[in-house]
Amino acid sequence: MSLQRRNFIKLSATSAALFSGINIIKASSRTNSSIFDGLQNITADVVPITVEERKQRIAKAQRLMVENNIQALILDSGTSLLYFTNIRWGASERTMVAIIPAKGEVKYVCPAFEADRFRELLTIGSDIKTWEEHESPYKLIADLLKEYGITGGNVGMEERLRFFVYDGIRKEAPGINFISGDPVTVPCRMIKSPAEIALLQKANDITIAAIKTATDNLKEGMTNAELSSYISEAHRKLGGTPAGALVNIAASSALPHGSIKPEQIKKGDIVLMDCGCSVQGYTSDITRTVVFGAAPTKRQRETWDLEKRAQAAGFAAAKLGAPCENVDIASRKVLTDAGFGPGYKLPGLPHRTGHGIGMDGHEWGNMVLGNKKLLEPGMCFSIEPMIVLTGEFGVRLEDCVYMTATGAKWFTQPSLSIDKPFGNA
């Protein structure tokens, strides 16, 4: 996948939180220290993903390998490794991989001096092959494939496996055809289990509360960096792990991923906030936009209301058995019918209407023209059309949904109106 938006945001020195929704916000007289009074950790009821569920994931992956004529799947450090094995391992120049065969037990290759630490993390499989600093991990991987009886045919490489790892393996196993592991990993990770949806729900609950807490305490002169830090701290107090927060003020709100310029909030400014957190590795992504300290102008209110209709149209199009692209088509039509666009042209909506979400903030299942993937139970994704008025302001409303046996459900209640960005709260 491409660089995650959340990770991109972290590269900016002025990282803050992307939020879409517009409201009148009164300046608060409370001190910074009291902003978080009353916030309590709400994760006591969280149930982590069990070892048994991870074993079921591996069994599904093995079924998919057989169906797709793939003899094994090689995982580098990253999200898919965590998804299948619950091993969180920092990527470095020292190769560490997991191998899931189409038949047999999961095995690992790791640096010898890391073996004791690695064993502490094991809950799936027990066989670890180690290599010393002067030895080739790639020959060890090729030998391990031979142990599985794999000397030819197709072996899948998970999409984030780094090139130098692939290059080293293919040189040691020239008889094997190395291909994308997407036919295995994507169907596994795209369809969420009830346990995964429960974790996503908790992350969303935390994020909406964090956004509201920070929004209720906006003050004139507050910088985008300050507001970002308040949102992140609220996430921590509520029990989430902050996943990045971007705050865009006034004209910068028309830049979908913000500006590097430091900004201060003034009365009447649009404040666009998009942020998320993770709970047990599962991520939220919510955007609200507010108007600070003054009644919205006619242009602000009309733009916000149009954005609201576009988001609602996207949700209405999220039908079981319908292609993902229908969500984008429906949202974008509301805007083009109002004279924006067409397509990605400005003023209008310059990006897709949504993206898949799960352990990564952006996953497969984009709501974009051309994606014919049919919506099915367990898919989770954002609906976030945006209206960009270059040089003036931008409005984006973003909430995520999950598909059930009866249709789409919101993780969070969308903003009701410009005056009620947090529903009736």
N, C-alpha and C positions, 0 to 999 in steps of 0.2 A: 504494500500500500504506500501511498505518498506520505510525506511528512504530515503528522497529525496537526489539526488546527490548534489543539491545546498546547502541543509542544512548540509550534510556531510562535504562539503568544508568549511563551516563556523566554524566547530569545530576545524579547524587547525589554529594555530597561524600565519601561513604564507599564509593564504588564498590569492589567486590571481585569475586569470581568465583563463579558459580552451579555447584555440584557436587553430584551425588546418588550416594550409596553410603555404607555405614557400616562402620567398622573401628576396632580398637583401635590408637591411635597413641601411641608412646612419645615423651616429650619428648626433644629432641635437645640434646646438649651442644656441638655444633659451632657455630662463630661464624657470623654472618650472611654474612661474606665467603666462607666455604668452602661455603655452600649450593650454589653453582653450579660448584664444582670438578668437572671431568670432563664438564661439558656442552659439547658441540661443535655447531657449525652443521651441520645434516644436509641442507641444501638444495642441495649441490653438483650433485646429479643431476637437479635440477628442469629441466624443459623448458617454456619459456613457450609460450603460445598463438601459433601462427604467423600470419603475414599471410594465407597461403593458407586457413587455417581460418576467419579472419574473413571472407574473401571468400565462403566457402561459407555462412557464416551469413547474409550479405547476400543470396545467391542464394536461400536458403530463405525469407527474409523476403519477397523479391519474388514467389516462387511463392505464398506465403500471401496476399499482397496481391491477386494476380490471382484466387485462389479466393474471396476475401471481398469482391471488388468495391471494393477500396481502391486509390486511385491513387498515394498516396505516404504515407510515414510521417515525422513530424517528431519529432526527438529533442532534448530539452533536456539541459543538463548532468546527469550522473548515471550510474548503473550501466549502463543500456542503451546510452548513448553509448559508454562504455568497452567494453562487450561487442562492439558491432559495429565500432567504429573504432579502439579502443585509445587514444582520446584521453581523458585525465583533465583535466577543466576545472572549476575552482571556479565555482559558481553565484553570480552577482551581479546587480545591477540592470541591467547591460549585457547585452543579449540576445546569445547565441551559440547557434545551432542547427545540427544536421545534418539534411539531407533525403535520405531514401532513396526514390527513385521506384520504381514497379512495373516500369518499364522505363527503363534509363539508368544513369548514374554518380551516385554519392553527391556532393552538393555542400554547401557550408557558408556560413553567414552569421556574420560576427564583427565586432567593433569594429575600425576601421581601424588604430588605434594598436597593436592586439594582433596584427596580421596576421603580422609576422615571427616572433613567438614561436609563433603557431599553426602556421605552416608547418613549424616544426621538429618538430612532433608528427605530421604527416601520414604515414600509411602506406597509407591507403585514399582514393582520389580525389585530385584536385589543384585543383579549382575552388573558390575562396574569393571570396565577394562581401562587400565591406566597407562599413561605414557610419560616417560621421563623427559626432561627438558631437551635432551639431545636427540630424542626419537621423533618419528613422524606419527602424528595422530591420524593422518589420512590413511597410512598403511594399516593402522590398527582398525580403522573403520571398515576398510575394504576386507580385512580378515574377518571382522565380525559379520559382515554380509555373507561371506563364504560359510561361516558357521550356521547361518540361517539357510544355507543351500542356494544363495543368490549369487550367481556368477554372470547372469545376463538378464534380459528383460527390462522392465521399467521400475525405476525407484523414484519416488516423489520427494522433491525438496520443498519444504515449507517456505512460503513466500519471503519471509524475512531472513532466511539463511544467507549469510554474507558470501560474496563472490569468492573470496580467498578460500573459504571452507569448501565450497562447491568445486573450485578449480583443483584444490589439493586431492579431493576424493576421486574426481573423474580421472585424474592422471594415474591413480593407483588401481582403479577399477575400470579400465577402458572398454571392457565388454558389456558394461551396463549402460542403459539408456536413461539418463537422468532427466526427469520432466517435472513440471509444476505439480506440487502437492495440493493445489486448490480444489480438485475434485473430491478430496478427502476433508481438508480442514474447513473449507467454506460451508458445506452443508452441516457439518458438526456445529461450528460456532454460530452460524446464522440463526439456527433454531434454538431458542432458549427454553430451558426446562422451568417448571414452576419454582424451583429453588433459585434459579438465576433471576427470574422475574421478581421474586421477593427481594433479592438484594438490590436490583435496579430500582425497585419501588422505594426502598429505604434511602438510597442515594438521592433520589428525586425529592423525597420528603425533606431531607436535610438541606438540599440546595434551595428549595423554594423558601424555607424558613430563614436561611442565611441571607438570601437576597432581600427579603422583606425587612429583616432586622437592620441591614445596612441602609436600605432605602428610607426607612422610618427615621434614620438619624443623619440624613444629609444636612450639610451646613454650607452656607455661602463661603466661598474661598477654599473649600475642601478640594484637594487635588485628585486626579484620577488614580494616582498611586496610593493615596491614603484610603480612598474608597475600596480599592482592590484589596488592600491589606485587611480592612475591616471585614470584607466578605470572607476572605480566607480564614480569618480568626474565628468568625461565626461558624464556619464549616467545622473547624477543629473542636470548638466547644460543643457542638451538636453530635460529634462522634465520627465525622467524615474525614477523609484525607483530601485536602484541597488539591484539585486537579488543574488549577490555573484560573485566573480571573482577569478579564479585560474590561476596562471602563473607557468608553468614548464619549466625549462631551461636545455639544454644539455641532459645528461643521464636521468635526472628526467622526461623528456618529454616522456620516455618510460613507465612511471607509469600512467595508465589511469586517476587516481584521485590524482596524484601528490605525493610529498614528503613533510615531515615536515621540511626538511633542508632548512635553508636560503641560497640563491644562488645569484650570481652576473653575469650579462651578459658579455660575452667576444665575440670578433669578431669570426665569424664562427659558433656561437652557434645556435642550433635550439631553438626557443622560441615558446612553444605551449600554446595557450590561449583559454579558454572556459569560456564564461560568459553570463549573461543575465540581463534583467531588467523587471519590470512590469509596465504596464500602465492600470489604472483602474482595477487592479487585474489580468491582462492577461500577460503572461510571454513569453519572448524570450529565445532562447538558440542557440548560434552560436559559432563555433570553427574555429579559423585560426591558422596556424603555419607559422612562418617566420624564415629566416636565417638572423642573424644580422651582418651587417658591412663587409661582404665578399661575393664573389660569391659562390653559393652552390657547394659542392663537387659533383662528379659524383654520388656517392651513395645517397646523399641527394636528388639530382634532380630525379634520377630514382625511388626512393622510393615515393617521392611526386607525380610523374606522375602516378605511379601505384595506389596510393590512390585516385587520381582524377578519374581514370577509374572505380575504385570500387564504388565510390559515384555515378557516372553517370549511372552505371549499375543498382544500386538500384533504382534510379529515373525512369529509363526506365521500370522497373518491377512494378512500382506503377500504376497499371491499375484498373479502376473501375471494381468491380466484382471479382478481383483477391484476393487471401488470403494474409494477412499481411506478412506471412512468405516468400512470393516470393521476397520481397525486400531484406531480409537477405540472402536468397539463391543466388540471383543474384550477390550481392556485394561480398559475400564470395567466390563465384566461380572464380571471377577475381583474387582473391588473391591465392586461392589454385592452380589455373592453372599456377600461377607464382612461385609455389613451397613453398608457405607459408601454415601454418596449418599442417594437416587438422583440421577442427573443430575449437576449441578454443585454440589449441596448439600454443606455441610460437617457433620461431618468427611467427607472424601473427596477427589475429584479436581476442582478448580475450573476447570480450563482444558482445552483440546483436548489430545489425546495427542501431536500432532506437527505439524511445519511443514516446508514445503519449504526447501531450503538450496542455496546455490551461491555466486554472487558477493556476494549479500546474505545476512546471517545468517538472515533470514526471507524466504522466497520463496513462490511459488504451490505448491499441492499440499498443503494442510493436511489432516492426519489428524483429521477432525472430522465429527460426524454431519451428514448432508446433502450431503457432497461425494461426488457420484456419479462423479467422474472416475476412469477405469479406470487401474490401475497398469500401466506399460509400461517396457521397458528404457530406462535412462538417467535415470529419475526418482530424485531423492535427497531424503531427508527424515529428520527426527528421530523417534525413538520415546521419549517421555518422560512417561509417566503420573506423577502425584505423589499422595502421600497427605498431606493437611494435617490435623493435629490442633491446632486453634487454641489458643494459649496454652501448648502443650507443645513440639512440634517438627514438622518436616516432613521427608519423605523423597522425593527425586526421583532416579531413575536415568535418564540420558539418553545415548544413543548414536545415531549416524546410520547410515543404510543407503543402499545404491544398488541399483537393480533391474537385473538382468542378464537375458540370454536364458534363463537357467535358474532365475531367482528372485531373492529378496532376499539381499544380502550385507552384513554389518556392516563399517563402516570400522574400528571398534575392538572388541576383545573386551569384551563386557559384564562387569560385576562378577560374580564367581562366587559370592561369599557376603559376608556382613557382615565376615568376617575376611579376605577376599581381594578388596578393591575394585578391584584392578588385575590380576585374573586370577591367574596363578601367579607373577607378578613379585614 
